[in-house]
Amino acid sequence: MSEKARYRDCRFTVADGLQLHYRDYPGSAGRPPLLCLHGLTRNSRDFAELAELHSPGRRVLALDFRGRGLSDHDPLPARYLPLTYAGDVLQLLDELAIDQAVFVGTSLGGLVTMLIAAMAPQRIAASILNDVGPELTEAGLDRIKSYVGNGAQFRSWDEAAEAIAINNRHIPASYNHADWVKMARRVCREEDGSVVFDYDMAIALPFETQGPAPAVDMWPLFEALGQKPLLVVRGERSDLLGAAVLAKMHHAVRAMKSVTVPGVGHAPMLNEPEAVAAIDSFLEELD
């Protein structure tokens, strides 16, 4: 275990032979662990501060989806789909002999969590959705599609930080250059003298090759998730999860709790005071 970061870097092999990476932060075996699932172009590093807050009181697992971070890239990009990721997550739980976990899903990770609520609801003790719901705003999807998979290379961390700030429309406005550099170091890596995004550019191919398809109604999956304790975190300035959709989610799942993080877009880092307080309260009620 690293002295600087109290976790072990671990790997496991999924059914199609890829090796996936996850961080394992130690914690009590008497509580369901937190299982953290990141967004489309992100990785397990997004959850470092959340994990440090809750370990060792609770075990925390943060997975790199295939094609991200330290996980293998998939030679068949058509498998870069939420259903594939859901199968990988269930295999990780089986590998570690974990019956139930508290799922923490940011963006894509939240969609995967909703799928698992339909596929294997018994594996979910409770869930935290971070800036995602059963309806997503086209403006946010279009913004993400505008940069995902473009293979950008940067000459320095400063240049990467500027590009990431632009991709995020400079939201939060409170971020200074050092904050954007910190984000760049979470989502990028150094390669052959350049700074590049830390994911397989081919994750964008399924969006380009699927063509017109009937929209999937995610509301039944969300309602299945709502059978267990549920907290939704939303960024006040999110362009992916609108305030009106959050209100509809409350109507669909009356027991759901939510918090809106002021000044933040898509997606909160979960280290903001409002998010920390809401998550702490939510987890305390589970114990």
C-alpha positions as CSV (number, residue, x, y, z in Angstrom):
1,M,0.0,0.0,0.0
2,S,1.3,3.4,-0.9
3,E,2.4,5.7,2.0
4,K,1.2,8.7,0.1
5,A,-2.2,7.4,-0.8
6,R,-3.7,4.8,1.5
7,Y,-4.8,2.3,-1.2
8,R,-3.7,-0.7,-3.1
9,D,-3.5,-0.7,-6.9
10,C,-5.3,-3.9,-7.9
11,R,-6.2,-5.7,-11.1
12,F,-8.7,-8.4,-12.1
13,T,-9.4,-10.2,-15.3
14,V,-12.9,-9.9,-16.9
15,A,-14.7,-12.5,-19.0
16,D,-13.3,-11.3,-22.3
17,G,-9.7,-11.4,-21.0
18,L,-9.0,-7.7,-20.3
19,Q,-7.3,-6.7,-17.1
20,L,-9.1,-3.9,-15.3
21,H,-7.6,-1.7,-12.5
22,Y,-9.2,-0.5,-9.3
23,R,-8.0,1.3,-6.2
24,D,-8.8,-0.5,-2.9
25,Y,-8.9,1.8,0.1
26,P,-9.1,-0.2,3.4
27,G,-12.1,-0.1,5.7
28,S,-14.5,-1.9,8.0
29,A,-15.7,-5.3,6.8
30,G,-18.9,-4.7,8.8
31,R,-20.3,-2.1,6.3
32,P,-20.9,-2.3,2.6
33,P,-18.0,-0.7,0.8
34,L,-18.4,2.4,-1.4
35,L,-18.0,1.4,-5.0
36,C,-17.1,4.4,-7.1
37,L,-17.8,4.6,-10.8
38,H,-16.5,7.5,-12.8
39,G,-17.7,9.5,-15.8
40,L,-17.2,8.9,-19.6
41,T,-13.7,10.3,-19.9
42,R,-12.6,10.1,-16.3
43,N,-11.0,7.5,-14.1
44,S,-10.6,6.3,-10.5
45,R,-8.5,9.4,-9.5
46,D,-11.6,11.4,-9.4
47,F,-12.6,9.8,-6.2
48,A,-9.3,10.2,-4.3
49,E,-10.6,12.9,-1.9
50,L,-13.9,11.1,-1.3
51,A,-12.0,7.9,-0.5
52,E,-9.7,9.7,1.9
53,L,-12.7,11.1,3.7
54,H,-14.3,7.7,4.3
55,S,-11.4,5.2,4.6
56,P,-10.7,3.5,6.9
57,G,-14.1,3.9,8.4
58,R,-15.5,2.3,5.3
59,R,-13.8,0.4,2.5
60,V,-13.7,2.3,-0.8
61,L,-13.3,0.8,-4.2
62,A,-12.7,3.0,-7.3
63,L,-12.7,1.2,-10.6
64,D,-11.2,2.3,-13.9
65,F,-13.7,1.3,-16.6
66,R,-12.1,-0.6,-19.5
67,G,-10.2,1.9,-21.7
68,R,-9.6,4.4,-18.9
69,G,-6.7,5.0,-16.5
70,L,-4.7,1.9,-15.7
71,S,-7.3,-0.5,-17.2
72,D,-6.6,-2.3,-20.5
73,H,-8.0,-0.8,-23.7
74,D,-10.6,-2.9,-25.5
75,P,-9.5,-4.1,-29.0
76,L,-13.2,-4.2,-29.9
77,P,-14.4,-0.6,-29.4
78,A,-18.0,-1.7,-29.9
79,R,-17.9,-3.1,-26.4
80,Y,-17.4,0.4,-24.9
81,L,-21.0,0.5,-23.8
82,P,-22.8,0.8,-20.4
83,L,-24.0,-2.7,-20.5
84,T,-20.4,-4.0,-20.8
85,Y,-19.3,-1.8,-17.9
86,A,-22.2,-3.1,-15.8
87,G,-21.0,-6.7,-16.4
88,D,-17.4,-5.7,-15.5
89,V,-18.7,-4.1,-12.2
90,L,-20.6,-7.2,-11.2
91,Q,-17.6,-9.3,-12.0
92,L,-15.5,-7.2,-9.7
93,L,-18.0,-7.7,-6.9
94,D,-17.9,-11.4,-7.5
95,E,-14.1,-11.4,-7.6
96,L,-14.0,-9.7,-4.2
97,A,-16.9,-11.8,-2.7
98,I,-18.8,-8.6,-2.0
99,D,-22.5,-9.2,-1.7
100,Q,-23.6,-5.5,-1.6
101,A,-22.0,-2.1,-2.1
102,V,-23.0,1.5,-1.8
103,F,-22.7,2.6,-5.4
104,V,-21.4,6.1,-6.2
105,G,-21.9,6.9,-9.8
106,T,-20.8,10.0,-11.6
107,S,-22.4,10.7,-15.0
108,L,-21.8,7.5,-17.0
109,G,-21.1,5.7,-13.7
110,G,-24.6,6.6,-12.6
111,L,-26.1,5.2,-15.8
112,V,-24.2,2.0,-15.1
113,T,-25.6,2.0,-11.6
114,M,-29.2,2.3,-12.9
115,L,-28.5,-0.7,-15.2
116,I,-27.3,-2.8,-12.3
117,A,-30.5,-1.9,-10.4
118,A,-32.4,-3.7,-13.1
119,M,-29.8,-6.5,-13.7
120,A,-28.9,-7.4,-10.1
121,P,-30.7,-5.2,-7.6
122,Q,-29.5,-7.3,-4.7
123,R,-26.0,-6.0,-5.1
124,I,-27.0,-2.5,-4.3
125,A,-27.2,-1.5,-0.7
126,A,-27.8,2.2,-1.5
127,S,-26.6,4.6,-4.2
128,I,-25.4,8.1,-4.8
129,L,-25.9,9.5,-8.3
130,N,-23.6,12.4,-9.1
131,D,-25.1,14.8,-11.6
132,V,-27.0,12.2,-13.7
133,G,-30.5,11.0,-14.0
134,P,-32.9,9.1,-16.3
135,E,-33.1,12.2,-18.6
136,L,-30.0,14.0,-19.9
137,T,-30.0,17.5,-21.4
138,E,-29.0,17.7,-25.1
139,A,-26.8,20.7,-24.5
140,G,-24.6,18.8,-22.1
141,L,-24.4,15.7,-24.3
142,D,-23.4,17.9,-27.3
143,R,-20.7,19.6,-25.2
144,I,-19.2,16.3,-24.2
145,K,-19.4,14.9,-27.7
146,S,-17.6,18.0,-29.0
147,Y,-14.3,17.0,-27.3
148,V,-14.5,13.3,-26.5
149,G,-12.1,11.1,-28.6
150,N,-10.5,14.0,-30.4
151,G,-7.0,12.8,-29.5
152,A,-5.7,16.2,-28.3
153,Q,-2.1,16.5,-27.3
154,F,-0.7,19.3,-25.1
155,R,2.8,20.6,-24.8
156,S,2.5,21.2,-21.0
157,W,0.2,20.7,-18.0
158,D,-0.7,24.4,-18.3
159,E,-1.9,24.0,-21.8
160,A,-3.9,20.9,-20.9
161,A,-5.5,22.9,-18.0
162,E,-6.5,25.7,-20.3
163,A,-8.2,23.2,-22.7
164,I,-10.0,21.5,-19.9
165,A,-11.3,24.8,-18.6
166,I,-12.6,25.6,-22.1
167,N,-14.2,22.2,-22.4
168,N,-16.0,22.9,-19.1
169,R,-17.0,26.4,-20.1
170,H,-14.8,27.7,-17.2
171,I,-17.3,26.3,-14.7
172,P,-16.9,26.5,-11.7
173,A,-16.1,30.2,-12.1
174,S,-14.3,30.0,-8.7
175,Y,-11.6,27.8,-10.2
176,N,-8.2,29.5,-10.7
177,H,-5.4,28.2,-13.0
178,A,-4.0,26.0,-10.3
179,D,-7.4,24.3,-9.9
180,W,-7.6,23.5,-13.6
181,V,-4.0,22.1,-13.5
182,K,-5.1,19.9,-10.6
183,M,-8.0,18.7,-12.7
184,A,-5.7,18.1,-15.7
185,R,-3.5,15.9,-13.6
186,R,-6.6,13.8,-12.7
187,V,-7.8,13.3,-16.2
188,C,-4.5,13.3,-18.3
189,R,-1.2,11.5,-18.4
190,E,2.2,12.1,-19.9
191,E,3.0,10.2,-23.0
192,D,6.0,10.6,-25.4
193,G,6.8,14.1,-24.1
194,S,3.2,15.3,-24.4
195,V,0.2,15.5,-22.1
196,V,-2.8,13.5,-23.3
197,F,-6.2,12.5,-22.0
198,D,-6.0,9.3,-20.0
199,Y,-8.5,7.2,-21.9
200,D,-8.7,5.2,-25.2
201,M,-9.9,7.6,-27.9
202,A,-11.9,4.7,-29.3
203,I,-14.5,5.1,-26.5
204,A,-16.1,7.7,-28.9
205,L,-16.6,5.2,-31.7
206,P,-19.8,3.6,-30.5
207,F,-21.4,7.1,-30.6
208,E,-20.3,7.5,-34.2
209,T,-21.2,4.1,-35.5
210,Q,-24.5,3.2,-33.8
211,G,-26.6,5.5,-36.1
212,P,-30.2,6.3,-35.3
213,A,-31.6,4.1,-32.5
214,P,-34.8,4.2,-30.4
215,A,-34.3,6.1,-27.2
216,V,-34.0,4.0,-24.1
217,D,-36.5,4.8,-21.4
218,M,-34.3,5.1,-18.3
219,W,-37.1,5.9,-15.9
220,P,-38.0,2.3,-15.0
221,L,-34.3,1.7,-14.2
222,F,-34.2,4.8,-12.1
223,E,-37.3,3.7,-10.2
224,A,-35.7,0.3,-9.6
225,L,-32.7,2.1,-8.1
226,G,-35.1,4.1,-5.9
227,Q,-36.2,0.9,-4.2
228,K,-33.1,1.4,-2.1
229,P,-31.8,4.5,-0.3
230,L,-30.8,7.1,-2.9
231,L,-29.0,10.4,-2.8
232,V,-28.7,12.6,-5.9
233,V,-26.0,15.3,-6.1
234,R,-26.5,18.0,-8.7
235,G,-24.3,20.8,-9.8
236,E,-26.3,24.1,-9.8
237,R,-25.0,25.0,-13.2
238,S,-25.1,21.5,-14.7
239,D,-25.8,21.3,-18.4
240,L,-26.5,17.5,-18.2
241,L,-29.0,17.2,-15.3
242,G,-31.5,20.0,-15.3
243,A,-33.4,21.3,-12.3
244,A,-36.7,20.3,-13.8
245,V,-35.5,16.7,-14.3
246,L,-34.4,16.6,-10.6
247,A,-37.9,17.7,-9.6
248,K,-39.4,14.8,-11.7
249,M,-36.9,12.4,-10.0
250,H,-38.2,13.5,-6.6
251,H,-41.8,12.9,-7.8
252,A,-40.9,9.4,-9.1
253,V,-39.0,8.4,-6.0
254,R,-40.5,10.1,-3.0
255,A,-37.9,8.9,-0.5
256,M,-35.0,10.2,-2.6
257,K,-32.7,12.8,-1.1
258,S,-30.8,15.4,-3.1
259,V,-28.4,18.3,-2.7
260,T,-27.5,21.0,-5.2
261,V,-23.9,22.2,-5.1
262,P,-23.8,26.0,-5.8
263,G,-21.7,27.4,-8.6
264,V,-20.7,23.9,-9.9
265,G,-21.4,22.5,-13.3
266,H,-21.1,18.9,-14.6
267,A,-20.1,17.3,-12.4
268,P,-19.4,18.0,-8.7
269,M,-16.1,16.5,-7.5
270,L,-17.9,15.5,-4.3
271,N,-15.4,17.4,-2.2
272,E,-17.5,20.5,-2.0
273,P,-18.8,21.3,1.5
274,E,-22.4,20.8,0.5
275,A,-21.7,17.5,-1.1
276,V,-19.5,16.3,1.7
277,A,-22.2,17.1,4.3
278,A,-25.0,15.4,2.3
279,I,-23.0,12.3,1.7
280,D,-21.9,12.1,5.4
281,S,-25.5,12.4,6.5
282,F,-26.7,9.8,4.0
283,L,-24.1,7.3,5.0
284,E,-24.8,7.8,8.7
285,E,-28.4,7.0,8.2
286,L,-27.4,3.7,6.5
287,D,-25.3,2.6,9.5
